[in-house]
Amino acid sequence: MQTLGFAADPSGGAGFVGDREAAAAMRGFDSRDASLTRAQRRALGAARDAAELSGQARMGWGRSRVTAVETGGITEQMRRHRKELGLPEDELEEGEGGRPADAAPEGEDGEQEASASSSSAVAGESLAAARRRRRRGNAGGDPKDGMPAEAASSDFVGKSETDYQGRSWLEPPAAERAAASADLSDRTSVAPRRCIHRYTGHSKGVQDIAFLPDTGHMLLTASLDNTVRIWQTSSTRKCQRVYAGHTAGVRQVTFRADGASFASASFDTHVKIWDTETGKCTGSYQTAAKGTPSCVTFRPGDENTFVIGGSDRKVSQFDARSGEIVQTYDYHLDNILTATYYDEGRKLVTTSDDKKIFVWEHGINVPMRQIQDPAMHAMTCATMHPSQELWCGQAMNNQIVVYNVSPKFRINRKAKFSGHISAGYACQLSVSSDGQFMASGDGHGRLWVWDWKSRKAASRLRAHDAGPCIGCEWHPAMGDIIATCGWDGTAKLWGSATTK
């Protein structure tokens, strides 16, 4: 009492003895708490806040706060907290301040007060959580609730969904069809030299891009404005369809192998699968812990199976037909960053913020190989070499590292690409279809292209302004075209000096 002027009631009650105004100002801390550290006091204060919001009396405060409130002894800080939470500033809620939880509030509006109390405070949540819930309510709901698949919409903005012969707008032109049917040994890639087209239409930054498999005559762009758009890469190069079904920015898009559908992963914690041609959302998926997805990957050869990795530190394997999680890979200790299939979908490589690489047999949730080293850095993006014998990862130390996947998954110390600044950004990387060039964006908005054999930079272009060049991808059929995107809200096509 000599230190703080008050102490907990020695009789065992929930009140205190001594200076009541000092007790109210100290938020219920008593002399027994004087030796606690600042961190311990914060933890104890949070626990008492949760007890108050759940209708229980605070330890060391309790019934004495009734008197403080009734007599106006409550501090201005307490009033602001209660006002932010939507609680009456001077009146007690049901079960608060030592009042029995089953006691009805006094006055003619008792029922209204009780309903307001139950709606304004959720049992067990902290003051910070209550504030977040209140802000979300004012903004129209929690973004993590997402949008149901049936409420998702899509608008066709092209000239016509069919041509004069009745062919769909998704049918590839003759030139792209011929390029896609050419033998891989006949394809030759060229380092880009200039921008040949600039896509505009998104109101916020573009986070990811993906070419339509095989032909590449369509380009998907995922934006932080909550939408996905698909554009032509030849002919008019205009937007054809807009997909709107997320309540937060879209982080990644990826096609199925046939291009008939694609998946979009969003910061609203949902992954949606869309029919590319009709724009119908065929499914909406969310992990058990409602983590924010950072990657979604379809399994080669089994397009009804896909995996989602995210902030819940797990890789969840889904069956698209049932919508259920059929397997969980959960040995990582931090956010999942990438999930990449190889060996015809029999094996899976995952990376995480815990700076580890795990190799899994598909369907078995015990890793078959773990790569960990104190000198390693987190791998934010990954891709397979077209030969399917090399795995490439974007490390946070401004390097691209390469691993051999057969006969044993191990690092290839001779293959390393550097010079760009990617630390702090998940800059996408891509390898040309003939394996001759490696490309990556960087945090300064530049596009880097290296020769695979010499590891030297073959091209360095100023691709995007006002932020990083966050995404890049080589055209799957035409080796002289590469696409990029950035936080300046644009996507661009790049080509050689002769590319049209």
N, C-alpha and C positions, 0 to 999 in steps of 0.2 A: 504493500500500500504506500510505503514511503517513496517508491520509485515512480509509480504511475498514478497514485491517488485512488485506486480501486483494485478490487480483486474478486475472484469468483466466490460465490456463496459457499462458505465452508460447510454448511449443512447439507450440501449435495444438490441443492436446487439449481435451476437453469439461470438464476439471476446473478447479481453481484452485490458487493457491499462497498461503500465509499462514494467517490465523486461520480455521479451518474453522467453528467455532461462529458467528463473525461472519457468514460467508458464508451459513450456514443461516438465521440470523436476518434477513438482508437479502434472503432469497428469491432469491438468485442475482444480484443487482445487483453490479456490480464498479466499479472506479474510473473506467472509461470512461463509466459512466452517471451520474457525480456531477454533470455539468453539465446533465442533462436536467431539463425542467420537471416539475411534478407530473402534469400531464396525459399527458406523454410516458412517464413512469414507469408510470402506470396502463395505458396502451396496451401497453407492453412487458411488463408483468406479465401482462396478459390473453393476449398471444401466447405467453408461456412456459407459462401454465396450459394453453392449448390443445395445446401441444407435449407436455406431460406426459400429458394425457389420451389423446392419439393414440399413445402408446407411444414417443415420442421423448425424447431427453435434453434438458434445458433448457440453453440457452446460458449459460455462466458458472456452471453448477451441475453438471449431468451426473453423471459417475461419482462425484464427491466426495460426492453426496448418499447414495450407497450406504453410505459409511462413517458419515455423520451418522445415518442411520436405524439402522444396525446397532449403533452405539455409544450410541444414545439421544440423539444431538445434535439431533434434530428438535424444533422448537419446539412449544409447546402450540397455537398458532394453526394450524400445519400439521396437527396431529393432529385438531383439530376439523373442518378442511376435509375431510380424508380420511374422517373418520367420517360427515360429512354426505353425502359422495358414495358411501358404501357400500364404500369401499376399506379394506383392512386397515391398521390404524394404525401398525404397526411392521414389516410385511412388504412386500416389493417386489412389484409386479405385473409381468406379462409385458411385457418391452420397456421397463421403467421404470428410471430411474437408471443408464443406460448398459448394462443387461443386454441382450444381443441378443434381438430379438423372436422369433427362432426357437428360443431356448433354453427347455427345459422347466423349470418350477419344481421345486425340490427337495422331497423328502418324499413320503410315501405318498399324500397327497391332492393331488398336483400337478394331476390332471385337473380336480378340483373347483375348485381355486384358479383355474385358467385360465378355466373356464366362468364363475366368479363375476366375474372381471375383465372378460371380454367383455360380460357383462350389466350390470355396474355403470358402465361408462364407454363412451361412444360416441366413436369417433374424430373428432377435430376440433372437439368442442364445448367451450365455455368452462366455467369453474367455475359461473358463474351459470346457464348452460343445463342443466348437469348437476343442479343443485339443483332447477330447475323440473321437469325430467323426473322426478326422484325424488319430488317432491311430487305430481305428476300420477299417478305409479304408485301411490302410497299412497291417492290419492283415487279410484282405479278407472279410470285411463286419461286420455288427452288429450282435452279437450272438442272440439278441432278435428277429431277423428276422426268426430264426429257419430254419428248413428244411421241405418242404412240404411233405405230407404223401406219395405222389407218388414217391418221391425221396428217401424215406427210404428203406433200404435194409436189408436182412437177409441171412446168410449163414449157411447151415447145415454142421456141422463138425463131425458128428457121423459116425458110420460104414455104416449104411444103414437106409433109411427112412421107410422101411418096412422089416419085417422078412420073413422067408420062407413060412409062412402061410398068408402073405399079411396084417398082422396087423401093425398098425402105431407104430412108435417109441415112441409115447406118451401113448400107452396102458400100464396099470400098471401090474407088475408081479403078479403071483398068491399069494405070501406071503403078499404083500401090500394090495391086494384086499381083502384077508381074514381078515387082521387086521382092515381094514376100515369098514368091515361089522359086526365086533364084537360089542356087546352091550357096552354102555358107562360104565355100572356098572361093567363090567368084565375087564376094562382097569386099569392097575396099573402103575403109573409113578415111576421112580427111579432117584435120584439125580445123575448127571453125575460125573465121576471120572477121565476120561482120554480122550485124543483126539484119535479118530478112523480114521479120514481122514482129509487131508488138500487140499483144492482146490486152485490152482494157475493158472494164465492165464491173469488176468487183469494187466494192466501196471500202474494203480494208485489205490488209496484206494477204498475199497468196502463200499458203504454207506448204503445199505439196502439189506435185503434178504427176501424171501417168499417161503414157501412150497406150492406145488400144493395141493389144497383143498382135503379133505377126505383121499386120499391115501398117499400123501406126498412123492411119489417116484421120484419127480423132485424138484429141488431147483433153484429158480431165484436169481441172484445176480445183483445188480445195482451198477455201478462203476462211479467214477469221470473221467474215461477215455472215457466217452460219450457212452458207450455200456452197453447192458444187455446180460447176458449169462444164459443158463439153463443147469443144470447138473443132472446126475443121482445120487440118494442117496443110491442105492444098486447096485449090479452087478459090472460093471467096474468103476462106479462113475466118468465118463468122461464127458466133455462138449459135448452137443448135438447140440446146435444152438446158434448163435451170432446175436443179433438184434442191428442194427446200424441205428439210425435215428435222433439223437440229436446232436446239435452243442456245447453243454456244458455238464458238469457232470450230471449224473442221480441221483436224490435225493431220490426217493421212487418208489417202484413197489408194485402193489397189484393185486391179481387175482380176477376175477369174481367167483361167487360161484361154477360154473360148471368147472372152470379151462380151458375152451376152449379159453379164451382170458384174457389179462391182460393190465393194464395201467401203464405207466411209466411217472413220473413227473421229469422235468429237470430244471436246472438253466438257460436254454435258454428260459424260461418262457412258454414253451409248455408242454402239456400233450398229449401223444400219446397212442392209443389203438392198440394192436397187436393181431393177431391170433397166438395162442401159437404153433400150429402144423405146419402151413405153413410159419409163419414168416412174413406174409403180414401186413403192417400197414393199418388199416381200418379207421383211423381218427386221426386228429391233432386238438387240442383245445387250446384256449388261452382266458384268461379273458379279459374283456373290457378294463381294465387299463394296461394290459400286465404285471401284477405282477408276481413275481417269485413264483411258486407253492411250498408249503411246505407239502401239504397232498392232497391225492385224495382217495375218498371212494365211492364204489358202494353201492347202496341202496339194502338191502336184499329183495328178492321177485320181484324186478323190475330192472333187470340188464341193462336196457337201460337208467337208471337214475343214475348219479353220481355227486358228489360235489367236488369242488376244492377250497381249502383255501390257501391263500398266502400273499404276502407282500402288496397287495392292500387293506388290512384290511377288506376284504369281503369274504364270502363263496358263490361261484357261483354254482348254480344247472344247469346242462346241460342235454339235451336230446341227446343221442348218435345218434339217427336216423336222426335228423335234424341238429345237431351240434350247436343249438342255446341255449342261456342262457334263461331258463324259470323262474328262481327265483333267487333273491339275498338276502342274509342274511347279513346285514351291520350295526349292532349295536356295533361291536368291535371298539376300538380306536387304535389298533396297529396290527402288523403282526399276521395272523392266524397261529396257530401251529398244532392243531389237529381237526378232525371232525369225530365223531363216532356215528353210528346208533345203536339204540336199540329198544326194543319193536316191533320186526318184521318190522323195517323200518319206524315206525310211528313217532318216535322221534329222534332228533339229538342233540348231545352234542358237543359244540365247545369250544376251549380254545385259548388264545391269549397272546401275550406279554404284554397286558394291565392288566394281572393278574386276569382276570375275567373268569367265566364259564357261558355260556349261554345254556339253554335248549330250543329247538324249536320243535314245531309241524311241521312235514314235509309239505312243501309247503306254510307255513305262515311265513312271514318275520318279525314278531314281537315275541320276545322271551317270552315263557311262564314262564320261571324262570331265575333269575339272581343271581349268587353267587359271592359276593364280600366282601373281608375283608382285612383290612390293614396288617394282618399277613400272607396273602396268597402269594404264589409265582407262577410264570408262570409254566404251565404244558407243557412240550415239547413233550411228547409222551403219548398215551393213548391206552387202550385196554379193552375189555369186559371180565369178568369172564365167563367160559363156562356155568355157570348156567343162564347167561343173567340177573342176579339180582344185579350185582355189577359192577361198573365202576372204573377202576384203572388208575391213572395218575402219570407220572414221574415229580415230582416237582423239581424246581431249588435249593432247600435247602437240596439236598442229601437225599430225602425221597420219598417213593412211598406211595401215599395216596389212600384211597378207599372210594367210595361213594355208598350208597344204591340208586337204581333207582326206587324202588317201596316200599310202595305206594307213597312215596315222595322222590325226589332227594335231598339227604342230606348226609353229611359226616359221615362215620363210624369211630369214634375216636379210637376204639379198634384195628382196622386193620391198621397197619402202618409198613412199612419195611424200615430199615435204615442200615447204615454201609458202603455203597458204596459211591464213589465220582463221582457224575454225574453233578454237577453244571458247567455250561458253555457248556455242550454237550447234544444233543438230543439223548440220549441212549434209544434204543428200549427196551420195556419190554414185557414179555410173560407169560401166565399162562398155566400150563400143562393141557391136555385134561380132566383129572379127577379132576382138581381143587386142587390138593394136594400141588403143588409147584408154587412159583413165581420166575421168572428169570429176570435178567437185566444185561446189561454191565455197565462199568463205565469208567471214563476218564483216568484211569491208565492201561487200557487194560485187566482188570479182568472180569471174569464171576461170578456173584453172584447168588446163588440159596437159597431161603428161604423156610422153611416149612410153609405152609399157616396157620395151626392151632396155632403153637407155636410162629410164627414170628421170629424164630431164623434161623441163616444161617446154611444151611445143606451142602453147598459146596461153595468153593471159589477157582477158578482156574485162573492161569495166561494164558489168552487166546490169546492175541495179543501183539506184540511189536510195538514200534515206533508209539504210538498213542492210542486212545481209542478203547475199544470194543464197537463199535457204534450200532451194531445190534445183536439181538438174537431171536430165535423163536423155540418153541417146535414142535416136529414132531406131526402132527395131529392124527396119528394112533398108533405110537409106542412111548410109554411113557418113554422109556429109551434113546431116542435120542433127542439132541438139537443142533441147528446150530447157529453159530456166524459169525460175519464179523468185519473187522477193517480197519483202514487206512494204514495198512501195505500191503494192496493189496491182502489179502487172505480171504477165508471163510473156516470154519472148522466144522466138525461134532464131537460131543462129546457124549460119552455113559458111561454106567456103566462098572464095571470090567469084565463083561461077554459079553458085546455087541461086535459084530463083525463088 
